Amino acid sequence: MNKPEQEFLDHLLNVRNYSKKTVSSYQEDIDKFCAYLFKEDVLLEKVDTMIIRNFLTEEMARGVSKRSCKRRLSSLRHFYKYMVNVGYLDDNPFIFISAPKVPTKYPHALYKDQIEQIFKRNAERQDSLKSRDQAILSLLYYSGIRAEELVNLNVQDVQLRDRVVRVLGKGNKERIVPFAPDCQKAIKYYIEHERMELLKKSKDHPASLFLNAKGKKLTTRGLEYILDAIEEKTGVFVGLHPHILRHSFATHLLENGADLRVIQELLGHESINATQVYTHVTEEAMKETYMSAHPRAKKK
């Protein structure tokens, strides 16, 4: 790894407060480009638009998607901007390169009756982990928090009386998110019953809110496994995933008249552009409802 790259990654991690996962993605993109430059015998400071276009062409020829190339281009543009700012370079050649056009990927949300069915069928389970899983489902859907945010919650982050949860989001930005009475009830029951039993299985006694079957802190991979298991145990197969519950949370709020700026704050989006994608989702749902319900809209 060259000196400018290491300094840039340290800047992202320690100054911009990017997550280790995000910094790792930047490093991967930069390393790919540096490997290409080494093969072509080109120095970092000698890169021009022709080199960049040839790099992108080679990437797509190797089967790299346009979406990945767009992300890679964004990482490199950011890297070169940093090198200009600190004085390593005079110009950023990436500002003259347009990103490949990719189709917009809209989030998928569950219908309200699907959400109700999942909660109902999960509540009917007889196994000991039912209350933990109900609390997880409730908090994911009623607060819209990310998977990583959920597994990193400690018990003290949840204020049951006020029905709010303190979340540490991307870039270590803290936000307070409210949740509904049903969610309050599910979390309270889990903390007072199942969590106490899970703690007996581990010597660590973690402060984490959600624990795995061995009484240890839950991981994002463990959370995905739990949601898969919920589908198996309930017989409700809807592609259950942390993000689909987050998307459902935002979509249902918007459909019921919530302000887009409020939804942005609840989701922890830095830009309103990331939240506006849900307006398209509700438009699509409206069209589907219209086409299925209007007597003259149906195909003969």
C-alpha positions in Angstrom: 0.0 0.0 0.0 1.4 3.4 -1.0 1.7 6.3 1.4 -1.1 8.5 -0.1 -3.5 5.6 0.0 -2.7 4.8 3.7 -3.1 8.4 4.6 -6.4 8.6 2.8 -7.8 5.5 4.4 -6.7 6.8 7.8 -8.5 10.1 7.0 -11.7 8.2 6.2 -11.6 6.2 9.4 -10.4 8.7 11.9 -11.5 12.1 10.5 -14.6 11.3 8.5 -15.7 8.5 10.9 -16.4 6.0 8.1 -17.1 2.5 9.2 -14.3 -0.2 8.8 -16.5 -1.9 6.3 -16.8 1.2 4.1 -13.1 2.0 4.4 -12.4 -1.6 3.4 -14.5 -1.1 0.2 -12.5 2.0 -0.6 -9.3 0.1 -0.1 -10.4 -2.7 -2.4 -11.3 -0.2 -5.2 -8.0 1.7 -4.9 -6.0 -1.5 -4.8 -7.7 -2.7 -8.0 -6.8 0.5 -9.8 -3.2 0.5 -8.5 -2.8 -3.1 -9.7 -4.0 -2.0 -13.1 -1.5 1.0 -13.1 1.3 -1.4 -12.1 0.5 -3.6 -15.0 0.4 -0.7 -17.4 3.6 0.8 -15.8 1.8 4.1 -15.0 2.4 6.2 -11.8 -0.5 7.5 -9.7 0.4 11.1 -10.5 0.5 10.4 -14.3 -3.0 9.1 -14.6 -5.1 10.8 -17.3 -8.6 10.4 -18.7 -7.5 7.8 -21.3 -6.0 5.6 -18.5 -9.2 5.8 -16.5 -11.4 4.9 -19.5 -9.1 2.0 -20.4 -9.3 0.8 -16.8 -13.1 0.9 -16.8 -13.3 -0.8 -20.2 -11.1 -3.6 -18.9 -13.2 -4.0 -15.8 -16.4 -4.3 -17.7 -14.8 -6.7 -20.2 -13.9 -8.9 -17.1 -17.6 -9.0 -16.2 -17.6 -6.3 -13.5 -21.1 -4.8 -13.4 -21.8 -1.2 -14.3 -23.0 -0.7 -10.7 -19.6 -1.9 -9.3 -17.7 0.2 -11.8 -19.7 3.3 -10.8 -18.9 2.7 -7.1 -15.2 2.1 -8.0 -15.1 5.3 -9.9 -16.7 7.2 -7.0 -14.0 5.8 -4.6 -11.2 6.8 -6.9 -12.6 10.3 -7.5 -12.7 10.7 -3.8 -9.2 9.4 -3.4 -7.7 11.8 -6.0 -9.7 14.7 -4.6 -8.0 14.0 -1.2 -4.5 13.9 -2.9 -5.2 17.3 -4.5 -6.4 18.7 -1.2 -3.2 17.7 0.7 -0.9 18.7 -2.1 0.2 15.4 -3.7 -1.4 16.4 -7.0 -2.4 19.6 -8.8 -5.5 18.2 -10.6 -8.0 15.4 -10.3 -8.5 13.6 -13.6 -11.5 11.8 -12.4 -13.7 14.9 -12.4 -13.9 14.6 -16.2 -15.1 11.0 -16.2 -18.8 10.3 -16.3 -20.0 7.3 -14.4 -21.7 4.4 -16.3 -25.5 4.7 -16.3 -27.1 2.0 -14.3 -30.8 1.2 -13.8 -32.1 2.5 -10.5 -32.6 -0.3 -8.0 -35.7 0.4 -6.0 -36.2 -1.2 -2.5 -38.8 -3.9 -2.0 -41.2 -3.5 0.8 -43.7 -6.0 2.3 -47.4 -5.4 2.3 -49.0 -4.5 5.6 -51.0 -7.8 5.7 -47.7 -9.7 5.2 -46.2 -7.9 8.2 -49.3 -8.7 10.3 -49.1 -12.3 9.3 -45.4 -12.6 10.3 -46.0 -11.1 13.7 -49.1 -13.3 14.3 -47.5 -16.5 13.2 -44.3 -15.9 15.1 -46.3 -15.1 18.3 -47.9 -18.6 17.9 -44.5 -20.4 18.2 -43.9 -22.6 21.2 -40.1 -22.6 21.3 -38.1 -20.7 23.9 -36.6 -18.2 21.4 -40.0 -16.9 20.3 -39.9 -13.8 22.5 -36.4 -12.7 21.4 -37.4 -13.1 17.8 -40.6 -11.2 18.3 -38.7 -8.3 19.9 -36.2 -8.3 17.0 -39.0 -8.3 14.4 -40.7 -5.5 16.3 -37.7 -3.3 16.6 -36.6 -3.7 13.0 -40.1 -2.9 11.7 -41.2 -0.2 14.2 -38.0 1.7 14.2 -36.5 1.0 10.7 -32.9 0.7 12.1 -30.2 -1.1 10.2 -29.0 -4.6 11.0 -25.6 -3.4 12.3 -27.4 -0.8 14.4 -29.6 -3.4 16.0 -26.9 -5.9 16.9 -24.8 -3.1 18.5 -27.6 -2.0 20.8 -27.1 -2.3 24.5 -29.9 -2.6 27.0 -29.4 0.9 28.3 -29.9 2.3 24.7 -33.6 1.4 25.0 -35.8 3.6 27.1 -39.0 1.6 27.4 -41.0 4.1 29.4 -40.4 6.8 26.7 -40.6 4.3 23.9 -37.4 5.5 22.2 -34.1 3.9 21.2 -30.7 5.6 21.0 -29.0 4.4 17.8 -25.4 4.9 16.7 -25.5 5.0 12.9 -23.1 5.5 10.1 -20.2 7.8 10.8 -20.9 7.4 14.5 -23.9 9.7 14.3 -26.3 9.3 17.1 -30.1 9.6 16.6 -33.1 8.9 18.7 -35.8 6.8 17.1 -39.3 6.2 18.6 -41.2 2.9 18.5 -44.8 1.8 19.0 -46.5 0.3 22.1 -46.5 -3.2 20.6 -42.8 -3.0 20.2 -42.4 -1.7 23.7 -44.3 -4.7 25.0 -42.3 -7.2 23.0 -38.9 -5.8 24.1 -40.0 -5.6 27.8 -41.1 -9.2 27.8 -37.9 -10.4 26.1 -35.7 -8.5 28.5 -37.5 -9.7 31.6 -37.8 -13.3 30.5 -35.8 -14.8 27.6 -32.8 -12.5 27.8 -32.3 -13.5 31.5 -32.3 -17.2 30.5 -29.9 -16.6 27.6 -27.5 -14.8 30.0 -27.2 -17.9 32.1 -25.6 -19.7 29.1 -22.6 -17.4 28.8 -19.9 -16.4 31.2 -19.4 -13.1 29.4 -22.6 -11.4 30.6 -22.6 -8.9 27.6 -24.5 -5.7 27.9 -25.9 -6.3 24.4 -29.7 -6.1 24.1 -30.0 -9.1 21.7 -28.1 -12.3 22.4 -27.7 -15.5 20.3 -28.8 -18.9 21.5 -25.5 -19.3 23.4 -26.0 -16.1 25.4 -23.4 -14.1 23.4 -23.7 -10.8 21.5 -25.6 -11.2 18.3 -23.8 -10.6 15.0 -25.3 -9.3 11.7 -24.8 -12.8 10.2 -26.5 -14.3 13.2 -29.4 -11.9 12.7 -29.8 -13.0 9.1 -29.8 -16.6 10.3 -32.5 -15.8 12.9 -34.7 -14.2 10.2 -34.3 -17.2 7.9 -35.2 -19.5 10.9 -38.3 -17.4 11.6 -39.6 -18.1 8.1 -38.9 -21.8 8.6 -40.7 -21.9 12.0 -43.7 -19.8 10.9 -44.1 -21.0 7.3 -44.3 -17.4 6.1 -41.8 -17.0 3.3 -41.5 -13.4 2.2 -37.7 -13.1 1.8 -37.3 -11.8 5.3 -34.2 -9.7 5.7 -33.3 -6.8 8.0 -33.4 -4.4 5.0 -36.8 -5.5 3.8 -38.2 -4.5 7.2 -36.4 -1.2 7.1 -37.8 -0.6 3.6 -41.3 -1.6 4.8 -41.0 0.8 7.8 -40.2 3.8 5.5 -42.7 2.9 2.8 -45.6 2.5 5.2 -44.8 5.8 6.9 -44.8 7.6 3.5 -48.0 5.9 2.4 -49.7 7.2 5.6 -48.6 10.8 5.0 -45.3 11.1 6.9 -43.1 14.0 5.8 -40.1 12.9 3.8 -37.7 14.9 6.0 -39.0 13.1 9.1 -38.4 9.7 7.5 -34.9 10.9 6.5 -34.1 11.6 10.2 -35.6 8.4 11.4 -33.6 6.3 8.9 -30.4 8.2 9.6 -29.9 9.2 5.9 -27.3 11.9 5.4 -28.9 13.0 2.1 -32.6 13.4 1.3 -31.8 11.8 -2.1 -31.4 8.4 -0.4 -34.9 8.8 1.2 -36.6 10.0 -2.0 -36.4 6.5 -3.5 -39.3 5.5 -1.3 -41.6 8.0 -3.2 -41.1 5.8 -6.3 -42.0 2.7 -4.3 -45.3 4.2 -3.1 -46.1 5.3 -6.7 -45.6 1.8 -8.0 -47.8 0.4 -5.2 -50.5 3.0 -6.1 -50.3 1.9 -9.8 -50.6 -1.8 -8.9 -53.6 -1.1 -6.7 -55.2 1.0 -9.4 -54.7 -1.6 -12.1 -56.0 -4.4 -10.0 -59.0 -2.5 -8.5 -60.3 -0.2 -11.3 -62.9 -2.1 -13.4 -61.9 -0.5 -16.6 -58.2 -0.8 -16.0 -58.1 -4.6 -16.0 -57.1 -6.4 -19.2 -59.9 -8.3 -20.9 
